[in-house]
Amino acid sequence: MKKTFGLFFVAFATMFMSVSCLNLAQWEQKESDDAKIVTIVDGSYNTPYYVEFDTGETAYVTSNTGGSTITFPAEPAQLRGEVRKLIYFYYDGEPKEGYDKSIAINAMQDVSSELIKLTTDESIKNTLKDHDDQIAINGVAYTPKRKYVTLELLFYQSPEINYKHSVIVAYNPTREGMFKEIYENIKGTDNYLWLEVYHDNAGDTTTNNIQQVYTSIKLDEETMGISNFSNYQGIKLIHKNIDTNVATIFTYDFNF
């Protein structure tokens, strides 16, 4: 079942991340307002950018009063011309020609847009030994058109700012390493795309405060050496359970 992500949001940066809370005082709330994680797509001279929802619907932006700067990445090529954002918005009149909706944006905040990592990359392989801490996957959403898998993650974090938690989401083509036993125990025909979620708590051992974060990972068939994601039934994500420290599998079934 797909999950619609809520308003209260904490954003990850890149591989080594600090977290920051969305400031709810930066807009005037309206009864018709909604909040979604979306892709902002680079447009043209007349339409500098537009919104694409994870359903594939597009929206023309009539106004953006949130003051957030939109900078589209040039590299890597798979992420060129698009960024992930949490937007707080309302539907604004009839759709402009060529779009499914028209919206006005009251606020937006960055959501990290990372290309999927490979456990066979030397830089990643050397880092994973430090990423053996517990985490929980509380929700998953997938956009078939843009191939982003967005994770809602939970972990224990103290209120002290000197702890910088880090998460890596990776594809393991060899199925060796920390979660090897999980792969060996797969029974019967397996028709899922397996990903691995690694967490480094940076020495933060508090058990008093749950932190909620979102991150979007772009899956790329060429990078992963996979012919077609549509051949899979869904995604299985392996991670160390937040309470038991035992390898746990979160299953997400595609709905397309």
N, C-alpha and C positions, 0 to 999 in steps of 0.2 A: 504494500500500500504506500502510495506516495505521501510525503509529508509536506504541508505548507509551513514554511518557517515563520516564526512569530516576530514581533517587533523588537523585543529586548535582545540585544545583539552585541557580541564582542568580536572584533575582527583580528585575524591572524595576519602577520606580515609574511615574509618568505620562509626560508628553511629555519633560520633562528629568529624567533618571534617574540615581540612584546605585545601585550594586550592592552586595549583601551576601550572604555565604555562609550556607547553612543549617548550624546548629550540630548536628553529629551526636551530641554528648554529652548532648542534652536528653531522651533516652528510653532505655529498656532494650529492646534488640532482641530479638525473638522469632522463632523459626524460621518461624512462619506469617505474619509481617508482610509487607505489600505496600505499594507506594507508587504513587499516581496523582494526576494533576491532575484535579480534579473541580469541580463547581459546588455550593456550599453554598446552599441555598434557604431563605428565611424561612418559618417554619411557623406554628404556632398556639400558644395558651396551653399546651396539654398537650404539644405537640412543638415547641419553639422553633425548631428548624431540622432539616433532613435533608440527606442527600447525594444528588446525582444524578450518576451516572457519564456519561461521554460516549457510552456505548452507549444511554443512555436509562433504564437500570436505576436504581432508587432504593434507598436504604439508611437504615434507622433507626439512630440513633447511641445505643448503649447507654452509652457513657462517652467523655469527652474529657479526657484527662489532660495534653494538651500545653500547656495554659494560654494558648492563643492567643485573643485577643478577636475576636469576630465582629461587625462593624458593617456593617449593610446600607445601601447608598446609597439616598437618596431621588431623586437626580437624576444623570444624565438619566433620563427615564422608562423608557427601554429597558433600563437596568441596575438598575432598582428591585427590591429584595428578593432579590438574588442576588449572590454574590461567588465569585471563583475562588480555589482554594487547592490547594497541594500537600499531600496528607495521607499520613501513614504510619500504617497501620492493620492490623487483623486481623479476620477474620470471627468473629462472636461469637454462636453459637447459631442457633436457627431464626429465620427472618424474622418480624418483627412483622406482624400483619395490616395489609394495605394497602401493604406494602413488599416489594421483591424480596430484600433482604438485611438483616441486622443486623450492624453493625460497631462496633468499639471503636477510637478514634483515640488514638494515642500522641503524635503531633506534627503540626503543620500550619504552613505558611508562606504568606504572601500571594503571589498571582500577579496581576499587573496586569490589570484588566478595563477595557479602553478601547473606547469606541464608535468605529467606523471613521471616519477623517477623510476629508474631501473636498478635493482639490487646488484646487477652485474657491473654497473659503473663504479670505477675505483673510488671516486670521491664519495659516493654514497655508501659503498661497502665499508669504507673506513669509518664512517660516521655512525652506522647502525649499532655498533657495539655499545654506544652511549645511550641508545634509544630503546631501553628495555624496561620502561616503567609502565604502570597501569594507566588505562584510559577506558572510557565508555563511549560507544557509538549510540546516540539517542535517536538519530533519524538520518535518512538518506533521501536525496532527490536526484533525478537524472534528466538531462535534456538531450533527446536524441539528435537534434539538429546541430547543436554546438558541442555535444559530447562532454559536457561538464557533469561530474558527479560531485554533489555538494553534501558535505558531512556536517552534522551537528554533533559536536564532541563535548564530553564532560570529563573533568579531572579535578583532583584536589589541589588547591593553590592557596598559599597564605596571602594575606593582604600586603605583605612587604614587597616593594617594587623591585628589589634586587634579584628576584628569581625570574628568569626568563625561560619559560617553558618552550619546548620545541617539538614539532610533530612532522613526520615524514610519511607520505603515502606513496607506496612503491608497488611495482609489478615485478614478480620474481619468476623469470622464465625457466630457471633451473630447478626451482622448488627446493633448494638447499638452504641451510641457515637456521635461524631461530625457530621457525615454524615447520621444519621438515617433517616432524612426526604427524602433524595435521594432514599434510598431503598424502603421507603413506597410509593413513587410515581411511581415505576416501573410498567408499564402497560403490560398486556398480558404475553405471555410466554417469559421468559428471559433465553437465552442460552449463557450467557457470564460469564467469570470468573472476578469477581469484586475485584480490589485492591485499596488501599488508599495510597496517597502520602502526607506526612506531612513535613512541613518546619518550622524551627526555625531560624529567622534572627539574633538572639543574640543581639537584640537592634539596629541593623543597619537599619536606616530608610531612607537612601539616595534614591533618585529617578533619579539619573543622570547616572548611569552606569549599563549596563546589563551584568551579568556574565553567561557564558555558561558552563555547566558541563555534564559529562556522568557518569552513574553508572549502573552496571550489577547486577541484583538480580536473584538468583537461586530459581526457584519454585520447591517445593518438595511435591509430592502427600501425602506422609506419614505424614510430618509435618503439612500439611494443612487439612488432613482428607478427601482427595478427591481421588476418585477411578481412574480417567483417564482424563488427560487434553484434549485428543483428542475428548472427548464428547462435548467440548465447541466450539462455533463459533469464539471466540476471547476473547480479554481482554478489560475491561472497567476500567479506572483509574480515581478515584475521587480526586480532589484537589481544593484548594482555588485559584480562578483566580487571576493572577498577577496584573491586573488592577482594577477589580471590587470587589475583596474579596468575591465573591459569589461562592458557590460550583459548580464546572464545571466537565464535564465528557469528557475524551479523549477516543475514541474508536479505537481499533486496531483489525482488522480481521485476523485470521490465514489464511495462504495460503499453506496448505498441505493436 
